Amino acid sequence: MAQFTDNYGPGSNGLMFAVQQLEGNLLDAGHEVIVVAPEAKGPNPHHGRPGRTEIRLPSVRVPKMPTRVASGRKFDRTIDRIGELAPDVIHVHGFGTVGVLGTWAARRLGIPLMITWHTDFDAYADHYSAVLPMLTGVLRAFARFTKGEFVSAEDIRLAEIRYEDRGRSTASLLSVCEKMLESAALITTPSPKTANRLRLITPNANIRVVPNGVDPLPPGPPPIPHPDGPMVLYAGRIAPEKGIPLLAEAFELVHAQRPDARLCIVGDWERYTRIKKVLAEGRAAGRIILPGEQKRDALGAFYGMADVFAFPSLTDTQALVLHEAALAGLPIVSVDHELTLVVEPGVNGEITRPTPASLAAGIMRVIDRLPDEEWRAHASARSVELASQWSIESQAAEMLRLYAEQAGSR
């Protein structure tokens, strides 16, 4: 199996974790795995394992982001190499330049193509002006490798975009995504939310929902002193599209009602200037605890000492941290009405509008119920029950079944 991914470091994130987890599942089952990714430094737990071939492509850094993208060099040579290795299935994760390469390699070599839609490009393009030059590169790469079959000269002209023209850039990108998706024999998504989004782009696509599997994280002793009152936790990547300022503003309202409550935000909070300023002000006021970025296995201890998990993002396609929090038995307050795999409003949490007042009200409703031991036990059990539907083992079995199905159709 060949895995083509635009996101394989540096740094860590849900997409990279999902790809590496799938890679490990395949190797554990005795399959050979080819990984094609941009050249970058990042955590690589499978390096050197038997049956694994890694192809790293020359890459360039995206300004102001912890991301590198393949530059387009050595693409022809890589397709020849894939032809020699002859994988049964090509699996594309993402729609950057490596995704383009994987799509075209499958077409040229006659190999079944699977695509997993991990990222809400529409939302990301709106948040990251630095991404837009990369999107232009994606269109150019598609034009070059498909010899204009998928992308026209007009598409390329429209792709020369400034940040203020990002609406047009997003339209151009989604047009290319549509053509890539139409090339796939099978598309998987990690949630019904993303499946619904895809059906708007490609109504006739063959789509299966396969949530990324998550197992409980190891517990541990409290890593920080527990506040006198309830602790609200956010853990995960801290970036403009994650809604952290919204959460900080909402918690200011919570703290006015419950001065003993604290918000703990686990992650690299100093990367982005505006977010850093907002969080530093909250810490100085005594409302926010900032332990910094932690290794994933250390997060179990933070989940274990929290009382509520708050999720202010609207851009996630599954959000593995929601599943981790649910497996730890936490009630959840989220602003995403489409992402409900592990949240049942009124039972194990709340889903609110994405405004400070609404999010604060949802957090307060949960905090007010915490002294009710019967409610708390039922909410905890329901969180665990919902999240336990998608384990690493069950996801691996389903993906292996889908690979066999596609390989058999070749």
N, C-alpha and C positions, 0 to 999 in steps of 0.2 A: 504494500500500500504506500502511496506517495502522499505526504502531507505538505501542502503549499501554504505557508503562512507569512503574512506581512508583520506579524507581531511575535517575536521570539526573543525579547530583551531589547535594550537594557531595561532594568527595572522589572517590577512584577505587576501583573494585573490579571483580571479574571479570564480574558481570552487566552493569554499565554498559559495560565494554569490549566485551562480546559484542554488545550492542544497537547500539552506535555502529559497530562493525565491519560488522554486517549492513546498517545504514543506508548506510554508504559503498559496500558492494557493490551495493546497489540503485541508488544514484545513478550509480555508474560504469557500470552496465548500461543507463542511460538511462531508468530508471523514476522516477516521481514518488513522493515519500515524505512522509507526514504523521507528525509525532512529537507525541504527547500525553504530557505529563509534569508533575510538580509544579514550581512555581516555585522555583528554587534556583540558586545559583552553582556552577558546576562546569565541568570541561573539556568543550568542545564543538567538536570539530574540523570539523564540517560546517556550522557557522553561516554563512548567507549563500550557500550553494551553490545554483545554479539547480535548480528542480524540487523544492525542499524547503519544506514548510510546518511551522512549529513552533507548537504551542498549549501555553502554560504556564498551569497552573491555580493559583489561590490555595492556599498551603500553610502548614503549621505545623511547627515543629521538634519532633522526638521527643526528650524529655529524655535527657541523658547519652549521646546517640548522634549521629554525624555524618550525620544523616538528616532529610529533610523529607518530609511526606506531604501529599497533596491534602486540603483541608479539606471538600470537597463542594460548595463554592460554584461557580457557573457550570457545573454539570454539564448541566443541561437545555440551556443555550445551546450547550455544546460538542457535544452530540448533534445539534442542529440544524445546526451548522457542518459536522460530519462528513457529514451528509446532503447538504449542498450540494457538498462536495468529492467525494462519491461514490467512495470507494476500492473497489477490486475485492476486497480481503481486509482484515480487521481481525486484527492479530496482537497478542495480549496477552502481556506479559512480567511475570509476578508476580501476586500475589493481594491487593494492597492496594486502596486506594480507586480508583486509576486503573484497575487490573485489573477491578474491579467495573464501572466506567464503560464500559470497552471491551466487556465481555461483554454488558452490557445494550444498548449502542449497536448491536452486531451483531444482537441479537435484534429490536430495534425497527425497524431499517432493512433487515433481510433481507439482510445482508452475511455471507458465509462467515467463520467465526471459527476462527482458529488460536490455540492457547495453547502457550507454552513454559514448562515447569516448571523454574525455575532454582534454587529455594531450598527447603531442608528446613525447613519451618515448624515441624514438631514439635520439632526440635532448637533452633531459634532461640527459640521461645516459652519453652523451659526455661531458656535462658541470659539472656534479656533481660526483666526485669520491666517495663522502660519500654515494651516493645512492646505489652503487653497492652491498655492504653487504646486504642491504634491498632487492635487487632483488634476491639474493641468497635465502633469507628467503622466498620470494614469491614462488620460485620453490619448496623449501622444503615443504612449507605448502600445495601446490598443490599436491605434491607426497603423503603426509601423508593423506590428506582428500579424495583423489580420489583413494587411495590404488594402486598407480602406473598406473592407467588407462589413465591419461592425461600426466603424466611426468614420464620418465623412469630413471633408475639409471644413465644412461649415461648423461641425461640432468642435473642431480644433480652434477655429477662429473665436467661437463663443467661449472657449475655455480660457482665453487670455483675460483673467478676471482680477479685478481689484476687490478688496474686502467689502466695499460698499455695494458691489454687484453680486454679493454672495448668493442671492436668491436665484440668479441666472446660473451661477456655477453649480448650485445644488441640482437644478433641473437638468443640466448637462450630465452631471455625474450619475443621477438616477436613470437617465436614458441609457448610459453605458451599463449600469448595473442590470437594467432590464435585459439587455442583450446577453450579458454574461449568464444571468439566471435562466434565460431561455435555452442556453446551450447545455444546461445540466440535466442529466437523467433523473436526478433526485436532489431535492433541497431539504436540509434539516434546519430547524430553528429551535432555540432553547426554551421557548415559551409560546403560548397561544398569542400573546401580544405581538410578537415578531411575525408569527404566521399570518396574522390579520394584516399587518403592514405589507408583507410580501404579496398577498393576494391583491392588494391595491395596485402594485407595480406589475405583477405578472399573474393575471387571473387564472390562467390555465396551467400553472406550474404544478409539478408533483411535489407536494410539501408534506413532511412528517415532523411533528413536534417531538423532539427528543431532549428533554431537560438535562443539563449537565449534572452528573451525579456528585453528591457531596456526602462525606462521612463525618461523624462528630469529631471535632478537634479535641486533642488531649487536654484534660483539665489541669489545673495547677493552683498553687497558693496565690492569694491576692497579690498582684504585682504592684499595687499602689494602696495607700490607706483608703478605706471605704469612707465616703462622706457620712455626715450624721443623718442625712435624709436620703431620698431616692436618687439613684444614679442612672441617668439616661446615657446610652452609649451609641456612638457612631464609629464604625471601624471600616476601613477601606481606603481606596485611592482618593486623594484630595485634589480636585481639579475644578476648573470653572463650571463644567457641565454637571457637577455632582450636587449643586444646591447647598453648599456649606454655609454661605452667608444667610440664606433663608433659614436654615436650622439655627444659626447663632441668634438671629433676630427673634425667631419664635421662642427660643429658650430664654431670652431676656424677659419675655412676657411670663413665661413659666416661673422664672426665678422671682419675679415681683410678687407672685402668689405663694410660692414655696421657697423662701430664702434658704432653706436647708438643702434644696435639690442642687445637683451638679450635673453638668454635661461633660462627658469624657469623649474626646475625639482622638482616635488612634490612627495615626498616619503622618506622612511627611507634610506638615502644615506650613512649612516655610518656603515652599517652592514658588508660589504665586503671590505677588505683592499685595493685591487687594485682600485675598483670603488671609494672608499672614497678619495684616493690619486688624481685620475684624476679629480674628481669634485671639490675637495678643491683647486687644482691648477687653475681651471677655475674660481672659485669664487674669488681667490686672484688676478687674472688678470682682474677682473671686467666684465667678460663675462657671468657668470652663477649666477643665483639666486637660493638659496636652502632653501625654507621655511620649509623643513622637512615633516614628515608624517602627513597627515590630515585625519579627519573623512570624510567618503564618502559624507555626506550631505554638507560638506564644499567645496567640489571640484567644485560645480556649480559656485562659485564666481571666481575661477581660470579660468575655461573655459570662463566665461563671459568677463574677461579682456584680454584674449589672442588674438592674431591675426592669429596664425598658430598652428596646432597640429602636432608634429613630432613623428613618431613611428618607432624605429630602430630594432624591434624584428622580428626574423624569426621563432620563436618556438610557437607562439600562435595559438590556434585552432579557436578562434573567436575574442578575445580581446574586452571585454566590454568597455574599455576606448575609443576605436575608435567610438563606438556607442554613448557614452556619449558626446564626442567631436562633433560628427556630429549633434546630437540633439541640441547642443548649437550653431549650425550654423557655425562651424569653417571649413576652408579648411584644408586638411590633406595631409601630406607628409609621405609616408610609403616606406619600402624597401621590403615588402612581396607581390610578384606578384600573389600569390595564394589567398590572403585574400582581396577580393574586394567587400564585401557586402555593404560597405558604401563609397567606393572611386571610382570615375569615372575619370581616368586620363585626365587632360586637362580641366575638367569641374569644379570639386570641389577639385582639388589637383593634386598630382603627385605620381607616383610609380617609384622608382629609383632602381639602383643596390645597393647592400649592401656594398658600399665602401665610405670612407669619401668624396672623390671628387664628386661622383655621388649624394650622399645624400645632400651635400652642394649645388650643382647646382639645385636640386629640390626645396630646401627651398628658394633659391634665386629667382627662377622663380616665386614662389608664392608671395614672398615679393615684387617683382617688379610689380606685378599686383594689389597689395592692394590699391594703390591710385585710381584705376579705379573703381568708385563706382558701375557702372553697372555690371562689372565682379564680384565684391565682393558680391553684392546682389544676383546674379544668383548662385554663388558658395555656398553661405549660404543656399539659398532655396533648392538647390539640396542635400546638406548634410542632411538637416532636412527631406526632402522627402525620401531619401534612408533609413535613420535610423528609420523613423516612421513606416516602414513595419513590424517591430518586436517589439511590445509592450509587457509589462508584461501580459496584458489581453489576447492578441492573443496567446502568448506562452502557457498560462495556459489552454486555450480552446483546443489547439492542443494536449497537453500532456494528458489532461483528456480524450480526444477522443481516443488516443492511448492506454491508460490504459483500457478503456472500451472494446476496440477491443481485447486486449490480455486476459482480464478477461473472456470475452465471449467465447474465444476459449478453455478455460480450460476443 
